[in-house]
């Protein structure tokens, strides 16, 4: 099911002639991005930020993390997170921030689709599979797979001026 967000532009942080970035344009960036940053909060309140690879499927971002990794421990204590991707140049590209909850995926069919998308996107370097027992495997490891369906997303366009777009999802 395709989700259509309410789209607004924030004139405070946008060029005078800026237009909001269309959500399908942001989705293309999310689908094609090779690297993302997941921000979580440690139980003591300090932030934790780490790079991950991930895939965008069905209006949802998927990434994996070992159960003993800090981000998995943080998400077990509180599911709220931010996921970012973009371009580190000042006058070029689109930066995107997703706000939502990272929820572990247990559905075998969804895990298989994620594994197939992961392998298609990253090749053998990050090849993934799901065994008949429903366990997601990657290079001999059994990471947890998380899904983030954004409640809100922000887009910071930097090509030909600046735009600050906000996408709010209600479902």
C-alpha positions, -999 to +999 in steps of 0.1 A: +000+000+000+015+033-011+012+060+016+007+096+005+019+121+030+008+157+036+035+178+021+045+213+033+075+236+028+090+256+056+097+291+042+120+299+071+146+275+057+138+277+020+148+300-008+121+325-018+112+306-049+115+271-034+089+244-040+084+214-018+102+182-030+076+157-042+074+125-021+081+102-051+114+121-056+124+115-020+114+078-024+137+075-053+166+088-032+157+064-003+155+035-027+189+043-043+209+054-013+237+031-004+244+043+031+221+055+059+227+066+095+204+053+123+202+074+154+189+059+186+190+068+223+209+049+249+191+040+281+209+068+299+197+094+274+229+098+253+225+096+215+240+068+195+245+072+157+258+045+134+260+039+096+240+010+082+231-004+048+194-008+042+165-011+017+134+008+010+104-014+002+066-007+004+071+027+020+092+012+047+129+013+055+146-020+066+180-025+082+196-051+103+216-051+135+231-079+156+212-085+188+243-075+209+250-043+190+243-010+208+216+001+185+196-031+191+200-027+228+188+009+225+158-001+203+149-028+228+145-001+254+128+024+231+118+021+195+120+058+185+147+065+160+158+087+132+172+075+099+192+099+077+207+097+042+219+123+017+247+142+002+275+158+022+279+187-002+265+222+006+250+231-028+240+198-042+217+169-035+189+160-012+192+151+025+164+131+040+155+124+077+129+098+086+113+098+121+096+067+133+098+035+153+121+007+145+102-026+150+117-061+146+104-080+116+094-116+122+072-124+092+091-149+070+077-136+037+087-100+045+121-112+056+126-130+023+116-099+004+140-078+024+168-104+019+162-105-018+161-067-021+193-065+000+212-090-021+200-073-054+210-039-041+244-047-025+255-079-042+276-105-025+292-080-001+260-079+019+242-110+005+213-121+027+190-151+029+162-164+050+162-201+059+132-223+060+132-218+098+126-181+092+160-169+104+176-140+085+212-148+078+240-126+065+276-139+062+271-165+089+254-140+113+218-138+124+210-101+128+177-088+137+158-070+109+140-038+118+114-019+098+108+019+101+076+032+087+081+069+089+056+090+108+073+121+095+101+128+070+121+159+063+138+168+030+165+193+026+170+202-011+202+220-020+203+221-058+194+255-073+185+270-040+174+255-007+141+239+003+130+224+035+101+200+029+081+182+056+061+151+049+036+140+076+020+105+074-013+096+090-025+060+089 
